[in-house]
Structures are given as C-alpha cells and as structure tokens.
Amino acid sequence: MAKDGFKVFDSDMHVVEPADLWDRYIDPAYRDRAPKGLSRHPRDLGIQLGGNIYPAENHSYTNAITPIMTRQMDVYSASEAQNWNSDSQVTAMDNEGIDLAVMFPSRGLFSLGRDDIEPGLATAISRGYNDWLSDFCSGSDRLFGAGMIPPMTWAERSKRLREWSGNWASRRYSSAQISSTVATGTIHITTLYGRK
C-alpha cells in the first residue's frame, strides 16, 4: 500500500469504543461508578459519568448531530456491523490507503475531562481503556495504541506512565512517546517505535 515507496502513517486515527467498554474492562471495585456509553443516536460517543452527560446534552447538539449521523448510516454500516472491531479499522485504513495508524480515544476523551474525579477512579478508567485498547490493537500489527494516563499530580502520572508503559512493553512494544490532550488534561502514551 506504500505510495511512491513510502508507507502512509496516520498519527491521529480515532477508535469507536464500545458503549460497554468500562462495564467489561474496569476494576470491579469501580464498576458502579464507571463511565457508561450512551446510544442516543447512531455512533453516539457520549458517556454518562457521575450523573453528568459528556458532551453536555443540549438542544443544538441533538438537532445538529442526529441528522448527520443518520445520513451517514450507509458509509459506516459495514464497520457498525462488525462492532467497530480492529478488523473494521484495518478495512477502513485499506480503503483510505493507510499502512499504519496510532489509535486515539473518541468516547474515552470524555471520560477524564473533569477536575473532581477521585484518583483511584481516574486510574481505573484509564487502565480499563488501556486494557481494552491493547486487546483492540492486538488484532493487527498495523495498529498502535495511544493509552491514557489519568490527570493527577506529576508524581502520580510518572508512576502510572512507568506502570503502563512497562506493561505494554512487556506485551508488544519497545518504547513510548508521551502526548497530551489539553482540553481534557488527559495524557496519552503512544507506542510508536517498533514491536519487540
């Protein structure tokens, strides 16, 4: 699929996480407080967390997004039929001529965007997402995951980074790159530099 001898690399491709991601992947001690994926319209990426809905529900959002998502049903029907699994992601990459891609969260972006999330819950949310993402990316050697680290003190972030990157390095990767999403304060670890 290389173009003119060069591989095409998408450094910011987003996954469509399942609505029940945290029901299945979060530490059971936090399951009752875990984010719940919403299904208000086709391809809804919103969540409910702590009694709040993210992105915030309002009349303008609902009126704007629902018709767009409904019109695009045929474009995404095959991926939706596969529950947005890694095979559907790779098929979409093939259709677009992309060789390799870094997977970033979509629904997951809303999960840590609050200042009042208790550190243990934030860690459990991140770990659950990262475990799911590891399973998702293991479906293809063309997918690289950008894991999440909860927004905490730098000392706690450093501890989680070492824990997370060591876990992934022992499983599939040899190094990591750190980036952040300023809007939510979420830190992502992107495993870019080759597999063991």
N, C-alpha and C positions, 0 to 999 in steps of 0.2 A: 504494500500500500504506500510505500515511500514515494514522495513526489520529487522528481528530479534527483533521486538518490538520497534525499533527506527524509527522515522519519518526521511525521507530524505529531506533535505533542501538545495536548490540551492541558494547561496547567491550572484550570479552574472549572472543571466539569462538576455538575451537581447531581447527587443521587436523589431519588424519590424514596424516602424511608417509609416503611410500612407504618400504618397508624398504631399497630400494637407493638412497636419496637421495644418500648420500655416495659410493657407487660411481660414480654418474654426474656429480656436481657438485663433488667436491673436487679441489683441485690434485693432478695426477698424482704429484707428489713425495711426497704424504702418503697416497696411496690405500691402501698396505699397512697403515697404522695408523689408517685411518678407522673411525668407528663403523659397525657392521653391524646393521641392523634385524633383529629376531627375529620369528618366526612360531610361537610355542609354542601359541597358541590364537587364536580369531577376534579380530581387531582388536588384536593384541598391539602395544603401543607401546614395548616394551623394546628395548634395544640391548646389544651387546657392544662393549666398548672396553678395549683394553689387557689382555685376559684376564679382565676382570670383566664381570658382567652387571648392568645397571641397568634397573628397580629390582631390588635383590638378590632372587635366587630363594630362596624358602623354601616349606615345605610349606603354611603358612597362606595365602600369597598364591595359590599354584596352586589350592588347594582352594576358595578364595573367588572368584577372578576367572573361572576357566574356566566354571563353570555359568552365571554371569551373562552372560558374553559369548555363550555358546551359546544361551541363552534369547532373546537379543535379535537373533538372526540375521535374522528376518523384518523387523524395524524398519529395519535398515541394509542390506538386500540390494540395493536399487537403487544406493545410494552405493557399496557394495562392488563392484558390477558395473561401475561407472564408475571404479574405482580411486581413489575419493575425490578426483576432479579438481575443478577450480573450478566446473564446471557442476553437479556434485552438491552442492557447498557452497551455491551460489545457490538450487538447488531446495529444499534444507533451510531456507534463510532464507525463501524464499517460503512454505513450509509453516508456518513459525513467525511470519510477518508482520513480518519484519525487513527494513528497507530497505538499511542499510549496516552493515558489520562490520569490526572490526580483527581480523586473523588472528594468533594467537599459536601458538607451537610446542606440540606434545604430545610426540612422540618426541624432538624437539630439546631439550626441557627436561633430559633425562638426559645430553646429550652434553657438557656443560661443568661438571658438578657435582663435579669432582674438583680437589683442590688441586695435584696433581702433573702436570697436562697441560703439556707444553712449549709456550711461547708461539706458536711457529710452527704447531704442530698445532692449537692452540686457534683461531688466526686462520683457518686453512684450514677447520676445521669450521664456524666462523661464516660465512665467506664462501660456502662451499658451500651452507649452509642459506639464506642471504640470496639467493643467485642463484636457487635453486630457488623460494623464496617470491616473488621478483619475477616469475618465469615463471608461477607459480600465480595471482598476483593480476592479471596482465595479461589473464587470461581474462574479467574482468568489471570494470566501473567501479564496482562496489558493494563491492569487497574492498580493504581497506587492510592492508598488511603491517607487523608488528612484528618488525623484524630483530634479530639477535643481535650483540652485541659481546662478545668473549672477556673473561673475568675476569683482568685483568692490572693493572699499575700504572696510576694515573690518567693519566699522560702517554701511555702506550701506548693506553689506552682513548680518550683525546681524539683521538689520531691516527687510530685506526680509525673513530671517530664521524665525523670530518671526511671521511675517505675514503669511508665507506659512504653517508653522507647526501648527499654530493656526487654520487656515482654514481647514487643513486635520484632525486635532484632533477633531474639532467640527463635522466633517463628519463621520469619521470611526475609527480613531486611537487614542491611548492614549499616545504615546511618539515617539521620533525620534532619529536617530543616524546620525551623520554627517560624510561624507567621501568626498574625492575629486579625481578628475581625473587630475593628474599632467600635462599630455601632453596638455590639453586644458585649464587648470585653472578653470574648471567648478566644482562647489561644488554640491554634491548630498545629499539629505536628504533621508535616508532610514527609512521607518516606519516599524520597526521590532517587536515591543514589545506588541503585542496584540491589539485586537479591543475592542472598547467600547461596 
